[in-house]
Amino acid sequence: MNDTENNKKSVHQGKNAKRFREAKGIKQEAIAIELDITQQAVSQLEKRQELDDEVIKVYARVVGIDEYFIRNMVDDSILEGCNYFYDNSFQNRDYSSQILNFNPLDKLVELYSEKDQLYERMLSEKEKVNSYLEKALDKLSK
């Protein structure tokens, strides 16, 4: 057997499809809808060594990768292939400029104080409504 035949036998298209799907954060339900099958059937597809051409096309389109990677990636090289997504937006971002300029705990405290202020306003509105109703009842009873 030559190297090409060894490589062909070690390719597990179902695992490749699953790994790329998970890497993109896509649920099995999305694939199931596209293939018009159940989520359980998608789970079974991802356990298969070889996938049909139509299934590979759907996975590639939904996940946003070239079909080549599902068909040919060897388990050891799957992580290297993650750099070949069509959507390279994550690679083009400058994360050094994304620094939090606030303390999340301060924001939480701020939200709670806003909630308390809203609650106080609701109570005052309730008191106003109750006083209007009492006045209306007094007029009716006279």
matplotlib code that plots the C-alpha trace (Angstrom):
import matplotlib.pyplot as plt

x = [0.0, 1.3, 0.9, -2.2, -4.0, -3.0, -4.3, -7.5, -8.3, -7.6, -10.0, -13.2, -15.6, -18.2, -15.8, -14.4, -17.9, -18.7, -15.5, -15.9, -19.5, -18.7, -15.7, -18.2, -20.7, -23.4, -25.9, -26.9, -30.5, -29.2, -27.8, -30.9, -33.1, -30.9, -30.9, -34.6, -33.8, -33.9, -31.2, -30.7, -30.0, -27.4, -25.8, -25.6, -24.2, -21.3, -20.4, -20.0, -16.6, -17.8, -20.5, -22.6, -21.7, -25.0, -24.3, -20.8, -22.0, -24.6, -22.1, -19.6, -22.2, -23.7, -20.3, -18.6, -15.7, -14.5, -15.7, -12.1, -11.6, -14.5, -13.4, -9.7, -8.6, -6.8, -7.7, -4.3, -4.5, -8.0, -6.9, -4.5, -7.4, -9.4, -7.4, -9.0, -12.5, -13.9, -15.0, -11.6, -13.1, -11.8, -8.3, -8.6, -9.6, -7.3, -8.0, -5.3, -7.7, -10.5, -9.8, -12.6, -12.9, -15.2, -15.4, -18.2, -19.1, -19.6, -22.0, -23.9, -24.2, -25.4, -28.1, -29.3, -29.6, -31.5, -33.8, -34.4, -35.2, -37.7, -39.3, -39.6, -41.3, -43.7, -44.6, -45.3, -47.4, -49.4, -50.0, -51.3, -53.7, -54.9, -55.6, -57.5, -59.6, -60.3, -61.5, -63.7, -65.2, -65.9, -67.8, -69.8, -70.8, -72.0]
y = [0.0, 3.5, 6.6, 7.8, 4.6, 4.8, 8.4, 7.5, 4.7, 6.9, 9.7, 9.6, 12.0, 11.8, 12.9, 15.6, 17.0, 16.9, 18.6, 21.4, 21.8, 22.0, 24.4, 26.8, 26.4, 24.9, 22.5, 19.2, 20.6, 23.1, 20.3, 18.2, 21.0, 21.4, 17.7, 17.3, 14.6, 14.3, 15.4, 11.7, 10.9, 13.6, 12.0, 8.7, 10.4, 11.8, 8.3, 7.0, 6.6, 7.9, 10.3, 10.8, 13.6, 15.5, 15.3, 16.6, 19.5, 20.5, 20.3, 22.4, 25.0, 25.3, 25.2, 27.5, 25.3, 23.7, 20.1, 19.0, 19.2, 16.9, 14.5, 14.4, 15.6, 13.0, 13.2, 14.5, 17.4, 18.6, 21.4, 22.7, 22.7, 25.1, 27.9, 27.3, 28.4, 30.7, 33.0, 34.3, 37.2, 35.9, 36.0, 39.6, 41.1, 43.1, 41.8, 44.0, 47.0, 45.2, 46.1, 46.3, 49.9, 49.0, 46.7, 44.1, 44.2, 48.0, 47.4, 44.8, 47.2, 49.9, 47.5, 46.7, 50.3, 51.0, 48.1, 49.6, 53.0, 51.5, 49.6, 52.8, 54.5, 51.6, 51.8, 55.6, 55.0, 52.3, 54.7, 57.3, 54.8, 53.7, 57.2, 57.9, 54.7, 55.7, 59.1, 57.6, 55.1, 58.0, 59.9, 56.8, 56.1, 59.6]
z = [0.0, -0.8, 1.3, -0.7, 0.1, 3.8, 4.0, 2.2, 4.8, 7.8, 6.7, 8.7, 6.9, 9.6, 12.3, 10.1, 9.5, 13.2, 14.2, 11.7, 12.7, 16.4, 15.7, 14.1, 16.9, 14.7, 16.2, 14.6, 14.2, 11.6, 9.5, 10.0, 8.7, 5.6, 4.9, 5.9, 8.4, 12.2, 14.6, 15.5, 11.9, 11.7, 14.8, 13.0, 9.9, 12.0, 13.1, 9.5, 7.9, 4.5, 3.7, 0.6, -1.8, -1.0, 2.7, 2.3, 0.2, 2.8, 5.6, 3.7, 2.8, 6.3, 8.0, 5.5, 4.5, 1.3, 0.7, 0.4, 4.2, 5.0, 2.3, 2.9, 6.4, 8.4, 12.1, 13.2, 10.7, 11.4, 13.7, 11.1, 8.6, 10.9, 9.4, 6.0, 6.9, 4.3, 7.1, 8.3, 10.2, 13.5, 12.1, 10.9, 14.2, 16.3, 19.8, 21.4, 21.1, 22.7, 26.3, 28.8, 30.1, 32.9, 35.9, 35.3, 39.0, 38.8, 35.9, 37.9, 40.8, 38.4, 37.0, 40.5, 41.4, 38.2, 39.1, 42.6, 41.1, 38.7, 41.5, 43.5, 40.6, 40.1, 43.8, 43.6, 40.4, 42.3, 45.2, 42.7, 41.1, 44.5, 45.6, 42.3, 42.9, 46.5, 45.4, 42.7, 45.2, 47.6, 44.9, 44.0, 47.6, 48.2]

ax = plt.figure().add_subplot(projection="3d")
ax.plot(x, y, z, "-o")
ax.set_aspect("equal")
plt.show()
